[in-house]
Every structure is written in C-alpha cells, then in structure tokens.
Amino acid sequence: MITAVVYSESGGTYKTTTTANLAVALTRMGLDVCVIDLDPQEGNLTSLFDVGTRRNDPDADNLVKHILGMPDGPFRDLIETSDEGVDVIPSHDMLSDFTSNLEQKIAYETGMKNMSKEEYPRYELLHNLLWNENQLHERYDAVLIDPNARAEDLLYNAIFALRTLVAPVKPAGKGNLSLDGLDEMVANMSSELDIQIGLSCVVPSGIGQTNAHQQYHKQFQETDEFETPVAIAYRESLMDAMWEARGSAFKVIEERWKTFEEDGVMVSKPGYRRIRDRELETLRDICELAAFIATETFDAEIASEVVVEIEGKGTERFDLRTETEEVEVTTS
C-alpha cells in the first residue's frame, strides 16, 4: 500500500498542489486514493478539492474528534469524494486547537489509568484510527497526507501513521536548508519513536530559468543522498489556476481553465486556456513522479497509461511502461 506524507519545513514549496496532483495521478493510474488534510489554514487541500462545507461548524463531526476518541458519527461519513474521484478527509477548524485538546485528553486518561504523561502514546493516535479501528488498507491502494507545516503533534501523528515522506523543496539555498532540517527530523523521529521512516524522494519545485535555479537543480540531480525522479518547472499560471478550477493540474488542462480580465474584472473560466507543450511536460513530470513513488518506493501495480482528454483539443497519452526514466507522450 502507498502511504506518504507530502511535507516540507519551508513554505512556498507547492506542498498542497503536489499532494493534489499526486492523488489525481495515482487515481488515473487505476488506484483507489484517499487524501487527509491536516492543515488548518484556509488555502489548503480541502479548499482546492472544493470539499468540507462544514469545516467552520464547531458542531460538525470531524477528524479531530475521531483522533481524540470522541466522534459524533461513523468515520466513513467524514469522507467526501472530489470531482476527480479522489476521496478526501477534509480539514476542520478544530485542527488549530489539536494540541491543547490532546493535552486535556492525556491529563484525563493518565489520571484515570495512573500512568505518566511520558507513557502516553500521543503520536500513535492517528495510526490507530486509520489502520486498527477503520482498516483503510482494506479500502484504499494509497493514502496521502497534506500536514500542517509546524513540527508538532499533528505532524508527528501523520509521520507515525504513514512512515514515508515525499519532500517538495525550493530550488534555492533555503530549499537545501529545509532539506537538512527534514533529514534531521526524520532521524530524530525514527530514534525517538523507534520506527523506520523512509524518504521516498525529493521534488525540486518551481524551478525557473535563472542560473541559480539551474545550478541548484543540477545539484539535486547529481546527489546520491536521496532520489530525485523529477523536477517540477516554474508554472505559476498553471498552479494558480488549480485554485480557481478547484482541482488538479489535470483538470485545469482538460477543461482549459484560464484567469483573465473581462469587462474590467478578473474572472476564471473553463474553455479559454491555450494548452502549451511546457504545461503538458509538467503533467508528464507529475505522472512520472507518481509512477516512481508507486512502483519504486512501494512496488505497487499501476495502469500502464494515463489519458488526458483536452476539451476541443484531442487526447494526450502518457505511457508509463518505458524501462527508461522517461514517460513517453503521444498525441492523438
């Protein structure tokens, strides 16, 4: 089973859009995919996939209540399905207060059981909820988590539950520093929790044409410390359009979403985007990344081809069967 936390300590690394694009790519490869949104900010995976209409309702059942053992309904009712066929467990405002609520739970339960706070398995709660109580491994081929950025209880629960990281990084000095911090965090967590945590790959994202960006890209490609199957080029227009289309880069390209000025007002509409070769190359990279994670990290079986139907423009096919590290693209 594919289980991965898409995480970077540094902001602006396309963490959320990477998670969404990976989820949709894996779905198009024939897998049943669930993504879990553990980020309480507004511009998150829940917003991107246009789910979680009750995320601001304090009375609504939500993932935090289930993690803390006080659900208001069955776990399956938390799951919503996006327009692109990805199951989503949405974010909720209670995520912002997770640690304080957890501390109350720990104080109560340790008092009742006459145990110390250090003995309480505070990082194992999500793991138990997903696998022991609800057996998500029987329903899904892949579970991805888009976590909060801060190194605190929610992030540790996510890593303990899924055990594997995919790390988007900026192609700049700060990106290297965030990677160093990630390596240190992985080592510390592995030691402290006595679990094995794997780094599937590093994904340099937002790479431009400047000499500095290309230099860092080359450094990532040449390192033997970690896998770097692809680098995602700077595609601000494409990634921004994802938020307007409420979906992945696949949806933006297939429905041809574009933001433009109309009668003095900026609007976003499908059917207007001119699809360029470089954007198809980005889709190819996303497919290659998803295929690498699925087959190289987890030895999962995937469909041999991803088909992209572009409105009014025909079909693109991404062949995943090549034995080289390139994903072939054919047009019909």
Secondary structure, 3 states (H helix, E strand, C coil): CEEEEECCCCCCCCHHHHHHHHHHHHHHCCCCEEEEECCCCCCCHHHHCCCCCCCCCCCCCCHHHHHCCCCCCCHHHHCEECCCCCEEECCCHHHHHHHHHHHHHHHHHHHHHCCCHHHCCCCCHHHHHHHHHCCHHHCCCEEEEECCCCCCHHHHHHHHHHCEEEEEECCCHHHHHHHHHHHHHHHHHHHHHCCCCEEEEEEEEEECCCHHHHHHHHHHHHCCCCCCCCCEECCHHHHHHHHHHCCCHHHHHHHCCEEEEECCEEEEECCCCCCCHHHHHHHHHHHHHHHHHHHHHCCCCCCCEEEEEECCCEEEEEECCCCCCCCEEEEC
